[in-house]
């Protein structure tokens, strides 16, 4: 299991020398340094940053008696497990199947940035399973109950490769004669996009839910800023510095993601929640690079797809979902825009709104199965 990148003894020695030199010039500098570290360290390192701790804490969390009853999965068949990727990491997986009746289709789901597939996602997507759709999920490296530093994406290609390898293996072994679909929320939409581009023959279609598929030109930093950022963080790989959660952004987007206050409260409670911290620098680098790549690729995306987006979403812009719909040369494409809905159209809305969203996506899938 991968552990957080650490500071080398040489770096510690250098920091000590710099601190000693500055203190020699002005002794109060030591108090300032101590105050900065006292304020920063608690937000830089959490018990849940380690995968073993996350799994232990989540197991304890499930003992609570005030959790949504759907977590028990009484109305579906659930199988959980761990799958080893090519780097020897154990990634958490789960498969939900209908308790009875024919499996009409298979959905391979890609969750969003800093999310997971074993909590509220599992509760809501049972709506699909009860209508005859098997539901296959995996927590990416550094997410949920999978190995890796919490919230750290060392490589976008590695993340996508893990999901594709796992999905392909499961489809071949357990659902060889079923039509398979990709479904992804937010960043998971970008994961679906990348997976489909690599292996289009495996999929019958894609459902995008508030996807991160393109960035507005005016929102992109100037090229010189990107160059400086990549020079500081590094073009690839992870160091102690690039693993730090100090990327410039809002600490937590939950207040902008979940329209329903109760769902927002529930989302904050499990130990798999990343917390009110900023993204890690390496993760920000990978998201920036893939966003730029996808922005130039939507004009060649030919998959059958449905894109769903809330018109009041301020996290991923619904106008960019419109651009995906308009610019894609796909001959089978649909778009559903929902008045008043926020970013989390699959979890964070009212029961009435969730029924609308899931009825639309489920019907689209079953019509192509």
SVG drawing of the C-alpha trace seen along z (x, -y; Angstrom):
<svg xmlns="http://www.w3.org/2000/svg" viewBox="-42 -40 65 55">
<polyline fill="none" stroke="black" stroke-width="0.4" points="0.0,0.0 1.3,-3.4 2.2,-5.7 2.4,-9.5 5.5,-11.0 7.8,-12.1 10.5,-14.7 14.0,-13.4 16.7,-13.9 18.5,-16.3 15.4,-18.5 14.9,-18.5 18.5,-19.5 18.1,-22.3 14.9,-23.6 16.7,-23.5 19.6,-25.5 17.3,-28.1 15.3,-28.5 18.6,-28.8 20.0,-31.4 16.8,-33.5 16.5,-33.2 20.1,-34.4 19.1,-37.6 15.8,-38.0 14.9,-35.7 11.1,-36.3 11.1,-34.4 11.0,-31.2 7.7,-32.1 6.3,-33.0 7.4,-29.7 6.0,-27.8 2.6,-29.6 2.5,-28.9 3.2,-25.2 0.6,-25.0 -2.0,-26.4 -1.1,-24.4 -0.3,-20.9 -3.8,-19.9 -5.2,-20.7 -2.3,-19.0 -2.4,-15.6 -5.6,-13.7 -5.9,-10.2 -8.0,-9.3 -5.2,-10.1 -4.1,-6.5 -6.2,-3.9 -6.1,-1.4 -7.4,-4.2 -10.2,-5.1 -11.3,-1.5 -11.3,-1.0 -13.1,-4.3 -15.7,-3.5 -16.4,-0.1 -17.0,-1.8 -19.1,-4.5 -21.5,-1.8 -22.4,-0.7 -24.4,-3.9 -28.1,-3.5 -29.0,-6.9 -27.8,-6.1 -30.0,-5.9 -31.8,-2.5 -30.9,-2.0 -27.3,-1.4 -28.3,2.0 -29.2,2.9 -32.0,5.1 -33.8,4.8 -30.8,5.7 -28.0,8.2 -24.7,6.6 -21.1,7.9 -18.1,5.9 -14.5,6.7 -11.0,5.5 -9.3,5.6 -5.6,5.4 -4.4,3.0 -1.2,3.3 0.7,1.4 -0.3,3.8 -2.8,1.5 -6.1,2.8 -9.0,0.8 -12.5,1.1 -15.2,2.4 -18.9,3.3 -21.5,4.9 -25.3,4.5 -27.7,6.8 -31.5,7.2 -32.8,9.7 -35.0,11.3 -35.7,11.1 -33.5,10.7 -30.5,8.4 -31.4,6.1 -28.2,4.0 -25.0,3.3 -23.9,-0.2 -20.2,-0.8 -20.2,-3.9 -17.4,-6.5 -17.7,-8.7 -16.6,-12.3 -13.5,-13.9 -13.0,-13.2 -16.1,-11.0 -16.6,-7.3 -19.1,-4.6 -20.1,-3.0 -22.2,-5.5 -24.9,-7.9 -24.1,-6.8 -25.0,-3.3 -28.2,-4.5 -29.5,-6.3 -28.4,-4.1 -30.5,-1.2 -33.2,-2.9 -31.6,-1.6 -30.9,1.8 -34.5,2.4 -35.4,1.8 -33.1,4.6 -29.7,2.9 -26.6,4.3 -24.4,1.6 -20.6,2.0 -18.4,-0.5 -14.8,-1.1 -13.2,-3.6 -10.2,-5.2 -6.8,-5.3 -6.8,-7.7 -10.6,-7.7 -13.1,-6.0 -11.8,-2.7 -9.1,-2.2 -5.4,-2.3 -3.6,-5.6 -3.2,-8.9 -6.6,-10.4 -7.6,-12.8 -4.3,-12.3 -4.4,-11.6 -0.8,-10.8 -1.7,-10.1 -4.9,-10.6 -3.9,-7.8 -3.4,-5.5 -6.8,-6.3 -8.5,-5.8 -6.5,-2.6 -7.6,-1.1 -11.3,-1.7 -11.1,-0.4 -9.2,2.7 -11.6,3.5 -14.7,2.9 -13.5,5.0 -12.6,7.9 -16.0,7.9 -18.0,7.6 -16.1,10.5 -16.4,12.7 -19.9,11.9 -21.9,10.2 -20.5,11.5 -23.8,11.3 -25.2,8.0 -25.0,4.5 -22.8,2.3 -23.0,-1.4 -20.8,-3.9 -22.2,-6.5 -20.3,-9.2 -20.9,-12.2 -18.8,-15.4 -15.2,-14.3 -16.5,-10.8 -17.9,-12.1 -14.3,-12.9 -13.3,-9.4 -16.1,-7.9 -15.1,-10.1 -11.5,-8.9 -12.5,-5.2 -14.8,-5.3 -12.1,-6.8 -9.7,-4.0 -12.1,-1.2 -15.3,-2.2 -16.3,1.4 -17.0,2.3 -19.8,-0.1 -23.4,-0.6 -23.4,-4.2 -22.5,-6.8 -24.6,-8.7 -23.0,-12.0 -24.4,-13.6 -23.2,-17.2 -19.9,-16.3 -16.5,-18.0 -15.9,-17.8 -14.7,-21.2 -13.5,-24.5 -14.6,-27.9 -11.8,-29.8 -12.2,-32.7 -11.8,-30.4 -8.5,-29.0 -5.4,-30.6 -3.0,-32.3 -0.4,-29.9 2.4,-31.5 0.6,-30.8 0.1,-27.1 3.8,-26.9 4.9,-28.3 2.5,-26.0 3.7,-22.9 7.4,-23.9 6.7,-24.2 4.6,-21.1 6.3,-19.0 4.9,-17.7 4.3,-14.3 4.8,-12.2 4.3,-13.0 6.6,-14.6 6.0,-15.6 5.3,-19.1 3.0,-18.2 1.0,-16.0 0.1,-18.9 -3.5,-20.0 -2.8,-23.6 -4.1,-24.1 -5.8,-27.5 -9.6,-26.8 -12.5,-26.9 -11.9,-24.4 -15.2,-22.6 -17.8,-22.7 -20.5,-20.9 -22.5,-24.0 -22.6,-24.6 -23.1,-20.9 -26.0,-19.6 -29.2,-21.6 -30.9,-19.4 -29.6,-20.4 -30.1,-16.9 -28.1,-15.3 -25.4,-17.9 -25.2,-16.9 -25.1,-13.2 -22.3,-13.7 -20.0,-15.4 -20.3,-12.6 -18.4,-9.5 -14.6,-9.2 -14.3,-8.8 -15.2,-12.5 -12.1,-14.4 -12.9,-17.2 -12.8,-21.0 -9.4,-21.0 -8.1,-22.3 -7.2,-19.8 -3.7,-18.4 -1.4,-20.1 -0.7,-16.9 -4.4,-16.3 -5.0,-19.9 -2.3,-19.3 -3.9,-16.2 -7.4,-17.7 -6.0,-20.8 -4.3,-18.7 -7.3,-16.4 -9.7,-19.3 -7.6,-20.9 -7.3,-17.6 -11.1,-17.0 -11.9,-20.5 -10.3,-19.8 -11.7,-16.3 -15.5,-16.8 -15.8,-17.5 -14.7,-14.0 -16.7,-12.1 -19.0,-9.8 -20.5,-7.6 -24.2,-7.3 -24.7,-9.5 -27.2,-11.2 -26.0,-14.3 -27.9,-15.5 -27.3,-18.8 -28.9,-21.1 -29.3,-24.7 -28.4,-26.2 -25.1,-24.3 -22.2,-26.6 -19.6,-23.9 -19.6,-22.5 -21.2,-24.9 -24.3,-23.6 -23.4,-25.6 -20.5,-23.3 -22.7,-20.3 -24.7,-22.0 -21.4,-22.4 -20.7,-18.7 -24.2,-18.0 -23.8,-20.5 -20.2,-19.8 -20.2,-16.0 -20.7,-14.3 -22.6,-11.4 -25.7,-10.2 -27.4,-9.2 -27.2,-12.0 -29.7,-13.4 -29.6,-16.2 -31.7,-16.8 -31.4,-20.2 -33.2,-20.6 -34.5,-23.9 -33.4,-24.9 -31.3,-21.8 -27.7,-22.2 -24.6,-20.2 -25.4,-16.9 -28.5,-15.9 -27.9,-12.2 -27.7,-12.6 -28.2,-16.2 -31.7,-17.0 -35.2,-16.3 -36.8,-12.9 -39.1,-14.3 -36.2,-15.7 -34.1,-12.5 -37.0,-10.5 -37.1,-12.6 -33.3,-12.4 -33.2,-8.6 -36.3,-7.9 -34.6,-9.8 -31.3,-8.0 -32.8,-4.6 -35.2,-4.9 -32.4,-5.9 -30.3,-2.9 -33.1,-0.4 -34.2,-1.7 -30.7,-0.8 -30.3,2.6"/>
</svg>
